[in-house]
Amino acid sequence: MPPAGVPGWEQAAVSWLLDQCPADYRAYHAWRRHPAALAWVATRHLEAQLDAMRGAWRDVRPELGPVLPPGSLGDVLDSLAREGLRLRAAHRAAGLLLEALRLRAPLR
């Protein structure tokens, strides 16, 4: 991601933010026209994913433990933990982009 203020940084930010959202978000032209709105909705989407991942971590043992093959629960827990870390980093990055986009927005 290029630093904020460098030519082309907003287009790079929009592309990255869309990668963090469901593919269907690409169909909405408003997100490309209003990068701050995209960053705002992307942070909310990432928060929801984090909440879902925390719930999965909490519930995986009682709900899936009995039906998973022996020894596989560790793999599932590891995958959940890795995805949680990825989501936390993406959420932080999206928040920083939102802040940068808010700073460059024209005053009204």
Secondary structure as UniProt FT lines:
FT   TURN            4..5
FT   TURN            7..8
FT   HELIX           9..19
FT   HELIX           23..27
FT   HELIX           29..33
FT   HELIX           35..64
FT   TURN            65..67
FT   TURN            70..71
FT   HELIX           73..104
//
